[in-house]
């Protein structure tokens, strides 16, 4: 059914921050985002490769967290078809037009697992910065790659995004229970790289991170030096390293409010229609990090609050499976 309305990709994410000046120093001066626009409540940021208005909105608020994720559609007709389809599925939806600068008519909803999402087609064009090499700095952020959800309903969520929105499975992590696979994580894509949405098991709905493409592995190493020199040592949470899942080189950061982003580069192209999803055993020593180093405890335990469209924090549920594999506590 998802092919009828053709979702192109994960396009942008909105983070809540308590201090825009501190956020500007971190995201723009240290990490290397490009500013499209700003006012007394918002920073609209993008990557050097982006030709649309923003891929990250930072909104001043009393508490940090994630306000929404935006998905771009291939056509306005597809957007209308999706609206009808989501209503038939029983979701509560509403339309806005121009409420988010740079974005035209948008369909907003909460998915069945508590995540605030919007779909749109029209978005303002902006100058392409790809060959403005004089503007490159930090990690040389190129574009948004994916977001990572945490939900106690991991199996249902992975199936819902595939069955109803046309996402495809690229990789997944399982434990074996009485001879049957139990899913702990799923990597789903619309664009032709490893994923647009990752879904992990745990207390939720919460957001684990949004991930942005750095121009190269070397630039991730360079930005680690830059962050350390600028006093952001404690903001570097995990890495640099290479994932087993997705094969990408990574560095996880926490902004001054504790919101998490990932810098990410070097995953793979995924085009063939007969692609067979890659299965990872939960206990595989190279799953978390290809080099074998385990992730730090807080990377598993801490995540961002999800807010509904009225700005209220979403209540969380505990998972039916433990949200951390027991071997991580050994």
LINQUI-V218039 format. One record per residue. N is the residue number from 0. RES is the residue in one small letter. SS is DSSP state (2 for helix, 1 for strand, 0 for the rest). OMEGA is omega in radians with two decimals (NA if undefined). D_LAST is the distance of its C-alpha to the last C-alpha in whole Angstrom. Layout:
# LINQUI-V218039
n=N res=RES ss=SS omega=OMEGA d_last=D_LAST
n=N res=RES ss=SS omega=OMEGA d_last=D_LAST
This chain:
# LINQUI-V218039
n=0 res=x ss=0 omega=-3.10 d_last=44
n=1 res=x ss=2 omega=-3.11 d_last=42
n=2 res=x ss=2 omega=-3.14 d_last=45
n=3 res=x ss=2 omega=-3.09 d_last=48
n=4 res=x ss=2 omega=2.89 d_last=47
n=5 res=x ss=0 omega=2.97 d_last=45
n=6 res=x ss=1 omega=-3.08 d_last=42
n=7 res=x ss=1 omega=-3.01 d_last=42
n=8 res=x ss=1 omega=2.91 d_last=39
n=9 res=x ss=1 omega=-2.97 d_last=36
n=10 res=x ss=1 omega=-3.12 d_last=39
n=11 res=x ss=1 omega=3.11 d_last=38
n=12 res=x ss=1 omega=3.11 d_last=35
n=13 res=x ss=1 omega=3.07 d_last=36
n=14 res=x ss=1 omega=3.00 d_last=34
n=15 res=x ss=1 omega=3.11 d_last=35
n=16 res=x ss=1 omega=-3.08 d_last=35
n=17 res=x ss=0 omega=-3.09 d_last=37
n=18 res=x ss=0 omega=-3.08 d_last=38
n=19 res=x ss=2 omega=3.12 d_last=40
n=20 res=x ss=2 omega=3.09 d_last=41
n=21 res=x ss=2 omega=3.12 d_last=38
n=22 res=x ss=2 omega=3.12 d_last=37
n=23 res=x ss=2 omega=-3.13 d_last=39
n=24 res=x ss=2 omega=-3.11 d_last=38
n=25 res=x ss=2 omega=-3.00 d_last=35
n=26 res=x ss=2 omega=-3.05 d_last=36
n=27 res=x ss=2 omega=-3.03 d_last=39
n=28 res=x ss=2 omega=-3.10 d_last=39
n=29 res=x ss=2 omega=-3.00 d_last=36
n=30 res=x ss=2 omega=3.04 d_last=34
n=31 res=x ss=0 omega=3.03 d_last=38
n=32 res=x ss=0 omega=3.07 d_last=39
n=33 res=x ss=1 omega=3.13 d_last=42
n=34 res=x ss=1 omega=3.01 d_last=44
n=35 res=x ss=1 omega=-3.09 d_last=46
n=36 res=x ss=1 omega=3.08 d_last=48
n=37 res=x ss=1 omega=3.01 d_last=47
n=38 res=x ss=0 omega=-3.04 d_last=48
n=39 res=x ss=0 omega=3.14 d_last=48
n=40 res=x ss=0 omega=-3.00 d_last=45
n=41 res=x ss=1 omega=2.84 d_last=43
n=42 res=x ss=1 omega=3.10 d_last=42
n=43 res=x ss=1 omega=-3.00 d_last=43
n=44 res=x ss=1 omega=3.08 d_last=41
n=45 res=x ss=1 omega=3.07 d_last=41
n=46 res=x ss=0 omega=-3.12 d_last=40
n=47 res=x ss=0 omega=-3.13 d_last=43
n=48 res=x ss=0 omega=-3.08 d_last=43
n=49 res=x ss=0 omega=3.03 d_last=43
n=50 res=x ss=0 omega=3.05 d_last=47
n=51 res=x ss=1 omega=-2.83 d_last=46
n=52 res=x ss=0 omega=-3.12 d_last=46
n=53 res=x ss=0 omega=2.93 d_last=43
n=54 res=x ss=0 omega=3.08 d_last=39
n=55 res=x ss=1 omega=3.02 d_last=38
n=56 res=x ss=1 omega=3.01 d_last=39
n=57 res=x ss=1 omega=-3.06 d_last=38
n=58 res=x ss=1 omega=3.12 d_last=40
n=59 res=x ss=1 omega=-3.11 d_last=40
n=60 res=x ss=0 omega=-3.13 d_last=39
n=61 res=x ss=0 omega=-3.09 d_last=38
n=62 res=x ss=0 omega=3.12 d_last=34
n=63 res=x ss=0 omega=3.12 d_last=32
n=64 res=x ss=1 omega=-3.09 d_last=31
n=65 res=x ss=1 omega=-3.11 d_last=32
n=66 res=x ss=1 omega=3.05 d_last=36
n=67 res=x ss=1 omega=2.98 d_last=36
n=68 res=x ss=1 omega=-3.14 d_last=36
n=69 res=x ss=1 omega=3.10 d_last=39
n=70 res=x ss=1 omega=3.13 d_last=40
n=71 res=x ss=1 omega=3.11 d_last=43
n=72 res=x ss=1 omega=-3.14 d_last=45
n=73 res=x ss=0 omega=-3.10 d_last=47
n=74 res=x ss=0 omega=3.06 d_last=51
n=75 res=x ss=2 omega=3.10 d_last=52
n=76 res=x ss=2 omega=3.09 d_last=53
n=77 res=x ss=2 omega=3.10 d_last=50
n=78 res=x ss=2 omega=3.11 d_last=48
n=79 res=x ss=2 omega=3.12 d_last=51
n=80 res=x ss=2 omega=3.10 d_last=50
n=81 res=x ss=2 omega=3.13 d_last=46
n=82 res=x ss=2 omega=3.12 d_last=48
n=83 res=x ss=2 omega=-3.09 d_last=50
n=84 res=x ss=2 omega=-3.12 d_last=47
n=85 res=x ss=2 omega=3.07 d_last=44
n=86 res=x ss=2 omega=3.12 d_last=47
n=87 res=x ss=2 omega=3.09 d_last=47
n=88 res=x ss=0 omega=3.11 d_last=43
n=89 res=x ss=0 omega=3.12 d_last=44
n=90 res=x ss=0 omega=3.04 d_last=42
n=91 res=x ss=0 omega=-3.10 d_last=44
n=92 res=x ss=1 omega=2.97 d_last=45
n=93 res=x ss=1 omega=-3.12 d_last=47
n=94 res=x ss=1 omega=2.93 d_last=49
n=95 res=x ss=1 omega=3.14 d_last=49
n=96 res=x ss=1 omega=3.13 d_last=52
n=97 res=x ss=0 omega=3.14 d_last=51
n=98 res=x ss=0 omega=3.08 d_last=49
n=99 res=x ss=0 omega=-3.11 d_last=47
n=100 res=x ss=0 omega=-3.14 d_last=48
n=101 res=x ss=0 omega=-3.10 d_last=49
n=102 res=x ss=1 omega=3.11 d_last=48
n=103 res=x ss=0 omega=-3.11 d_last=51
n=104 res=x ss=1 omega=-3.06 d_last=51
n=105 res=x ss=1 omega=3.10 d_last=47
n=106 res=x ss=1 omega=-3.09 d_last=46
n=107 res=x ss=1 omega=3.12 d_last=43
n=108 res=x ss=1 omega=2.94 d_last=41
n=109 res=x ss=1 omega=-3.12 d_last=38
n=110 res=x ss=0 omega=-3.06 d_last=36
n=111 res=x ss=0 omega=-3.07 d_last=35
n=112 res=x ss=0 omega=3.00 d_last=31
n=113 res=x ss=0 omega=-3.09 d_last=32
n=114 res=x ss=0 omega=3.12 d_last=33
n=115 res=x ss=1 omega=-3.09 d_last=36
n=116 res=x ss=1 omega=3.04 d_last=37
n=117 res=x ss=1 omega=3.13 d_last=41
n=118 res=x ss=1 omega=-3.09 d_last=43
n=119 res=x ss=1 omega=3.03 d_last=46
n=120 res=x ss=0 omega=-3.04 d_last=48
n=121 res=x ss=0 omega=3.07 d_last=50
n=122 res=x ss=1 omega=-3.11 d_last=49
n=123 res=x ss=0 omega=3.03 d_last=51
n=124 res=x ss=1 omega=3.12 d_last=51
n=125 res=x ss=0 omega=3.14 d_last=50
n=126 res=x ss=0 omega=3.12 d_last=51
n=127 res=x ss=0 omega=-3.05 d_last=49
n=128 res=x ss=0 omega=-2.97 d_last=47
n=129 res=x ss=0 omega=-3.13 d_last=46
n=130 res=x ss=0 omega=3.00 d_last=49
n=131 res=x ss=0 omega=-3.03 d_last=49
n=132 res=x ss=2 omega=3.07 d_last=47
n=133 res=x ss=2 omega=-3.14 d_last=48
n=134 res=x ss=2 omega=-3.11 d_last=46
n=135 res=x ss=0 omega=3.06 d_last=43
n=136 res=x ss=0 omega=3.10 d_last=40
n=137 res=x ss=0 omega=3.13 d_last=37
n=138 res=x ss=0 omega=-3.06 d_last=35
n=139 res=x ss=0 omega=-3.08 d_last=38
n=140 res=x ss=1 omega=-3.07 d_last=37
n=141 res=x ss=1 omega=-3.05 d_last=38
n=142 res=x ss=1 omega=2.98 d_last=38
n=143 res=x ss=1 omega=3.09 d_last=35
n=144 res=x ss=1 omega=-3.06 d_last=33
n=145 res=x ss=1 omega=2.99 d_last=31
n=146 res=x ss=1 omega=-3.14 d_last=29
n=147 res=x ss=1 omega=3.08 d_last=26
n=148 res=x ss=1 omega=2.93 d_last=26
n=149 res=x ss=1 omega=-3.13 d_last=23
n=150 res=x ss=1 omega=3.02 d_last=24
n=151 res=x ss=0 omega=-3.10 d_last=23
n=152 res=x ss=0 omega=-2.99 d_last=26
n=153 res=x ss=2 omega=-3.11 d_last=25
n=154 res=x ss=2 omega=-3.12 d_last=27
n=155 res=x ss=2 omega=-3.12 d_last=30
n=156 res=x ss=2 omega=3.13 d_last=30
n=157 res=x ss=2 omega=3.13 d_last=29
n=158 res=x ss=2 omega=-3.11 d_last=32
n=159 res=x ss=2 omega=-3.13 d_last=34
n=160 res=x ss=2 omega=3.08 d_last=34
n=161 res=x ss=2 omega=-3.03 d_last=35
n=162 res=x ss=2 omega=-2.99 d_last=38
n=163 res=x ss=2 omega=-3.12 d_last=39
n=164 res=x ss=2 omega=3.04 d_last=39
n=165 res=x ss=0 omega=3.04 d_last=39
n=166 res=x ss=0 omega=3.14 d_last=36
n=167 res=x ss=1 omega=-3.09 d_last=34
n=168 res=x ss=1 omega=3.09 d_last=31
n=169 res=x ss=1 omega=3.13 d_last=30
n=170 res=x ss=1 omega=3.07 d_last=26
n=171 res=x ss=1 omega=-3.14 d_last=24
n=172 res=x ss=1 omega=-3.09 d_last=20
n=173 res=x ss=1 omega=2.78 d_last=19
n=174 res=x ss=1 omega=-3.11 d_last=17
n=175 res=x ss=1 omega=-3.11 d_last=20
n=176 res=x ss=1 omega=-3.11 d_last=20
n=177 res=x ss=0 omega=3.08 d_last=23
n=178 res=x ss=0 omega=-3.12 d_last=24
n=179 res=x ss=1 omega=3.11 d_last=25
n=180 res=x ss=1 omega=2.97 d_last=23
n=181 res=x ss=1 omega=-3.02 d_last=22
n=182 res=x ss=1 omega=3.04 d_last=22
n=183 res=x ss=1 omega=-3.11 d_last=19
n=184 res=x ss=1 omega=3.13 d_last=21
n=185 res=x ss=1 omega=3.11 d_last=25
n=186 res=x ss=1 omega=-3.00 d_last=27
n=187 res=x ss=1 omega=-3.08 d_last=30
n=188 res=x ss=1 omega=2.87 d_last=33
n=189 res=x ss=0 omega=3.00 d_last=37
n=190 res=x ss=0 omega=-2.98 d_last=38
n=191 res=x ss=0 omega=2.92 d_last=38
n=192 res=x ss=1 omega=-2.87 d_last=34
n=193 res=x ss=0 omega=3.12 d_last=31
n=194 res=x ss=0 omega=2.95 d_last=31
n=195 res=x ss=0 omega=3.13 d_last=32
n=196 res=x ss=1 omega=2.94 d_last=30
n=197 res=x ss=1 omega=-3.13 d_last=26
n=198 res=x ss=1 omega=-3.08 d_last=25
n=199 res=x ss=1 omega=3.12 d_last=21
n=200 res=x ss=1 omega=3.09 d_last=20
n=201 res=x ss=0 omega=3.07 d_last=19
n=202 res=x ss=0 omega=-3.10 d_last=21
n=203 res=x ss=1 omega=0.23 d_last=25
n=204 res=x ss=0 omega=2.97 d_last=27
n=205 res=x ss=1 omega=3.06 d_last=26
n=206 res=x ss=1 omega=3.08 d_last=26
n=207 res=x ss=1 omega=3.14 d_last=23
n=208 res=x ss=1 omega=2.84 d_last=26
n=209 res=x ss=1 omega=-3.02 d_last=29
n=210 res=x ss=1 omega=-3.07 d_last=29
n=211 res=x ss=1 omega=-3.12 d_last=32
n=212 res=x ss=1 omega=2.94 d_last=33
n=213 res=x ss=1 omega=-3.01 d_last=34
n=214 res=x ss=0 omega=-3.12 d_last=37
n=215 res=x ss=0 omega=3.03 d_last=35
n=216 res=x ss=2 omega=-3.14 d_last=31
n=217 res=x ss=2 omega=-3.11 d_last=33
n=218 res=x ss=2 omega=3.02 d_last=34
n=219 res=x ss=2 omega=3.06 d_last=30
n=220 res=x ss=2 omega=3.14 d_last=30
n=221 res=x ss=2 omega=-3.09 d_last=33
n=222 res=x ss=2 omega=3.04 d_last=32
n=223 res=x ss=2 omega=3.06 d_last=29
n=224 res=x ss=2 omega=-3.11 d_last=32
n=225 res=x ss=2 omega=3.14 d_last=34
n=226 res=x ss=2 omega=3.12 d_last=32
n=227 res=x ss=2 omega=-3.12 d_last=30
n=228 res=x ss=2 omega=-3.14 d_last=34
n=229 res=x ss=0 omega=3.08 d_last=35
n=230 res=x ss=0 omega=-3.10 d_last=32
n=231 res=x ss=0 omega=-3.13 d_last=30
n=232 res=x ss=2 omega=-3.10 d_last=27
n=233 res=x ss=2 omega=3.13 d_last=25
n=234 res=x ss=2 omega=3.08 d_last=26
n=235 res=x ss=1 omega=-2.95 d_last=24
n=236 res=x ss=1 omega=-3.07 d_last=20
n=237 res=x ss=1 omega=3.13 d_last=19
n=238 res=x ss=1 omega=0.06 d_last=21
n=239 res=x ss=1 omega=3.13 d_last=23
n=240 res=x ss=1 omega=3.08 d_last=22
n=241 res=x ss=1 omega=3.06 d_last=23
n=242 res=x ss=0 omega=2.86 d_last=21
n=243 res=x ss=0 omega=2.99 d_last=21
n=244 res=x ss=0 omega=3.11 d_last=22
n=245 res=x ss=0 omega=3.11 d_last=26
n=246 res=x ss=0 omega=-2.98 d_last=26
n=247 res=x ss=0 omega=2.97 d_last=27
n=248 res=x ss=1 omega=-2.97 d_last=26
n=249 res=x ss=1 omega=2.91 d_last=25
n=250 res=x ss=1 omega=3.11 d_last=24
n=251 res=x ss=1 omega=-3.10 d_last=23
n=252 res=x ss=1 omega=2.98 d_last=25
n=253 res=x ss=1 omega=3.14 d_last=26
n=254 res=x ss=0 omega=-3.08 d_last=29
n=255 res=x ss=0 omega=3.08 d_last=31
n=256 res=x ss=0 omega=-3.10 d_last=30
n=257 res=x ss=0 omega=3.03 d_last=27
n=258 res=x ss=0 omega=-3.04 d_last=28
n=259 res=x ss=1 omega=2.95 d_last=26
n=260 res=x ss=1 omega=3.03 d_last=27
n=261 res=x ss=1 omega=2.90 d_last=26
n=262 res=x ss=1 omega=-2.79 d_last=29
n=263 res=x ss=1 omega=3.06 d_last=29
n=264 res=x ss=1 omega=2.98 d_last=31
n=265 res=x ss=0 omega=3.00 d_last=31
n=266 res=x ss=0 omega=-2.92 d_last=30
n=267 res=x ss=0 omega=3.04 d_last=33
n=268 res=x ss=1 omega=-3.04 d_last=36
n=269 res=x ss=0 omega=-3.02 d_last=36
n=270 res=x ss=0 omega=-2.97 d_last=40
n=271 res=x ss=0 omega=-3.11 d_last=40
n=272 res=x ss=0 omega=3.13 d_last=41
n=273 res=x ss=0 omega=3.09 d_last=39
n=274 res=x ss=0 omega=3.07 d_last=36
n=275 res=x ss=0 omega=-3.10 d_last=33
n=276 res=x ss=0 omega=-3.13 d_last=30
n=277 res=x ss=1 omega=-3.11 d_last=27
n=278 res=x ss=1 omega=3.10 d_last=24
n=279 res=x ss=1 omega=2.99 d_last=21
n=280 res=x ss=1 omega=-3.09 d_last=18
n=281 res=x ss=0 omega=-3.09 d_last=15
n=282 res=x ss=0 omega=3.14 d_last=13
n=283 res=x ss=0 omega=-3.04 d_last=15
n=284 res=x ss=0 omega=-3.13 d_last=14
n=285 res=x ss=0 omega=-3.13 d_last=17
n=286 res=x ss=0 omega=-3.10 d_last=17
n=287 res=x ss=0 omega=-3.14 d_last=16
n=288 res=x ss=0 omega=-3.06 d_last=17
n=289 res=x ss=0 omega=-3.14 d_last=20
n=290 res=x ss=0 omega=3.04 d_last=19
n=291 res=x ss=0 omega=-3.11 d_last=15
n=292 res=x ss=0 omega=3.12 d_last=14
n=293 res=x ss=0 omega=3.08 d_last=11
n=294 res=x ss=0 omega=3.10 d_last=13
n=295 res=x ss=0 omega=-3.06 d_last=13
n=296 res=x ss=2 omega=-3.06 d_last=12
n=297 res=x ss=2 omega=3.09 d_last=15
n=298 res=x ss=2 omega=3.08 d_last=16
n=299 res=x ss=2 omega=-2.94 d_last=15
n=300 res=x ss=2 omega=-3.01 d_last=15
n=301 res=x ss=0 omega=3.11 d_last=19
n=302 res=x ss=0 omega=-3.05 d_last=22
n=303 res=x ss=1 omega=3.09 d_last=26
n=304 res=x ss=1 omega=3.00 d_last=28
n=305 res=x ss=1 omega=3.14 d_last=31
n=306 res=x ss=1 omega=3.07 d_last=34
n=307 res=x ss=0 omega=-3.03 d_last=37
n=308 res=x ss=0 omega=3.07 d_last=40
n=309 res=x ss=0 omega=3.11 d_last=42
n=310 res=x ss=0 omega=3.10 d_last=39
n=311 res=x ss=0 omega=3.11 d_last=37
n=312 res=x ss=1 omega=3.12 d_last=33
n=313 res=x ss=0 omega=3.06 d_last=32
n=314 res=x ss=0 omega=-3.11 d_last=30
n=315 res=x ss=0 omega=3.07 d_last=27
n=316 res=x ss=1 omega=3.06 d_last=26
n=317 res=x ss=0 omega=3.12 d_last=22
n=318 res=x ss=0 omega=3.04 d_last=21
n=319 res=x ss=0 omega=2.99 d_last=21
n=320 res=x ss=0 omega=3.03 d_last=18
n=321 res=x ss=0 omega=-3.03 d_last=15
n=322 res=x ss=0 omega=3.04 d_last=15
n=323 res=x ss=0 omega=3.08 d_last=12
n=324 res=x ss=0 omega=-3.06 d_last=10
n=325 res=x ss=2 omega=-3.07 d_last=7
n=326 res=x ss=2 omega=3.13 d_last=5
n=327 res=x ss=2 omega=-3.14 d_last=6
n=328 res=x ss=2 omega=-3.13 d_last=4
n=329 res=x ss=0 omega=NA d_last=0
